[in-house]
């Protein structure tokens, strides 16, 4: 029971932090928070981040991504380890990308997501629900994409 309460408290803290970042304008202006790049894996950290995202209001267009085919495929399949959700124009299927491995994530999926964002000169709020060395690899890749 202690572990469950600890995880619940961590989840609430993460949701609160995401809400604070949304209100601060990190993902775009209030009411139009649409500049986000979310990268998740299936680790406990990824699952906690996903739960926090589901309970955080203000990220425009995010709830519909949870219904998109790539998201459902990621949740149901052991083949795809990573999920990238993009706050940009396009259909939910175009804004939800999956990757089977870290190499594919960094070399193909993240650059494609970045192009979808069209962030020349703009800022993007990044949410990483990743564990281990993949997290640092993704952060480095996003930094390079930012130029």
Residue pairs with C-beta under 8 A, 6 or more apart in sequence:
7 44
7 48
10 48
11 48
11 51
11 52
14 48
14 49
14 52
15 51
15 52
15 55
15 56
17 52
18 52
18 53
18 56
18 127
19 56
19 57
19 58
21 27
21 125
22 30
22 33
22 56
22 57
22 58
22 59
22 125
23 30
23 58
25 33
26 123
26 125
27 33
27 34
27 35
27 36
27 58
27 59
27 87
27 124
27 125
28 34
28 35
28 36
28 60
28 87
28 125
30 58
31 58
31 60
32 60
33 58
33 59
33 60
33 87
33 125
34 59
34 60
34 61
34 87
34 88
35 87
35 117
35 119
35 122
35 123
35 124
35 125
36 59
36 62
36 85
36 86
36 87
36 124
36 125
36 126
36 127
37 84
37 85
37 86
37 87
37 113
37 114
37 117
37 124
37 125
37 126
37 127
37 142
38 49
38 53
38 62
38 83
38 84
38 85
38 86
38 126
38 127
38 128
38 129
39 82
39 83
39 84
39 105
39 110
39 126
39 127
39 128
39 129
39 130
39 138
40 46
40 49
40 50
40 82
40 83
40 84
40 85
40 129
40 130
41 81
41 82
41 83
41 129
41 130
41 131
41 134
42 81
43 129
43 130
43 131
43 132
44 131
45 129
45 130
45 131
46 129
46 130
46 131
47 129
48 129
49 127
49 128
49 129
50 129
53 59
53 62
53 127
53 129
54 63
54 66
59 87
60 87
61 87
61 92
61 95
62 85
62 87
64 92
65 71
65 85
65 92
65 95
65 96
67 92
68 91
68 92
68 93
68 95
68 96
69 93
69 96
70 83
70 93
70 96
70 97
70 98
71 83
71 85
71 96
73 80
73 98
74 80
74 82
74 83
74 98
79 100
80 98
80 99
80 100
81 99
81 100
81 101
81 102
82 98
82 99
82 100
82 101
82 102
82 105
82 109
82 134
83 96
83 97
83 98
83 99
84 96
84 97
84 98
84 99
84 105
84 109
84 110
84 113
85 95
85 96
85 97
86 95
86 96
86 97
86 113
86 116
86 117
87 95
87 117
87 124
87 125
88 95
88 116
88 117
88 118
89 116
90 116
94 116
95 116
97 109
97 112
97 113
98 109
99 105
99 108
99 109
102 134
102 137
105 134
105 138
106 137
106 138
106 141
110 138
110 141
110 142
110 145
111 145
114 142
114 145
117 124
119 146
124 146
126 139
126 142
128 135
128 138
128 139
130 138
